[in-house]
Amino acid sequence: MIQRDPGAAQKFLREARTAARVRHQNIVDVVDFGYLPDGRPYFVMELLEGQSLADLVAAGPLPPGDVVMIARQLA
């Protein structure tokens, strides 16, 4: 478990801190991070409404224009 491995917990929070500094319309914001009273690290991300890319792809083939638009956003 991550709370039993100080190195893993530090890496987790370092990555949360880095993600919190990134601001882009296609990246979910990290709004808080730290340790819970029991020692477990946490981070809080904004809640987004909508369909996941996995669900969109699982629903069936996408029109080529949609694929290009999504690929540009991912890049």
HUVENHU-V78142 format. One record per residue. N is the residue number from 0. SS is DSSP state (A for helix, B for strand, O for the rest). PHI is phi as a letter, one per 40 degrees, with the letter a starting at -180 (999 if undefined). OMEGA is omega in degrees with one decimal (none if undefined). Layout:
BEGIN
n->(N	N)
ss->(SS	SS)
phi->(PHI	PHI)
omega->(OMEGA	OMEGA)
END
This chain:
BEGIN
n->(0	1	2	3	4	5	6	7	8	9	10	11	12	13	14	15	16	17	18	19	20	21	22	23	24	25	26	27	28	29	30	31	32	33	34	35	36	37	38	39	40	41	42	43	44	45	46	47	48	49	50	51	52	53	54	55	56	57	58	59	60	61	62	63	64	65	66	67	68	69	70	71	72	73	74)
ss->(O	A	A	A	O	A	A	A	A	A	A	A	A	A	A	A	A	A	A	A	A	O	O	O	O	O	O	O	O	B	B	B	B	B	B	O	O	O	O	O	B	B	B	B	B	O	O	O	O	O	O	O	A	A	A	A	A	A	O	O	O	O	O	A	A	A	A	A	A	A	A	A	A	A	O)
phi->(999	c	c	c	b	d	c	c	c	c	c	d	c	c	c	c	c	c	c	c	c	c	b	a	c	b	b	c	c	c	b	a	a	i	b	c	d	c	g	c	c	a	a	b	b	c	c	b	c	h	c	c	c	c	c	c	c	c	c	h	d	b	c	d	c	c	c	c	c	c	c	c	c	c	c)
omega->(-173.2	-178.8	178.0	-180.0	-177.0	178.9	179.2	179.4	178.6	178.2	178.4	-179.2	176.1	178.3	176.7	178.9	178.5	179.9	-179.5	-179.9	-177.6	177.2	178.6	-176.8	-178.2	179.6	179.6	179.3	169.3	-173.1	179.0	174.9	-179.7	179.5	172.5	179.4	-179.9	175.1	179.3	176.1	177.9	164.2	-176.1	179.5	177.0	177.7	180.0	175.4	174.4	-175.6	176.9	176.4	178.8	179.1	179.7	-179.7	-179.0	-178.7	178.7	-177.4	178.7	174.4	-177.8	179.4	177.5	179.2	179.6	179.7	179.5	179.9	177.3	-179.9	178.4	-178.6	none)
END
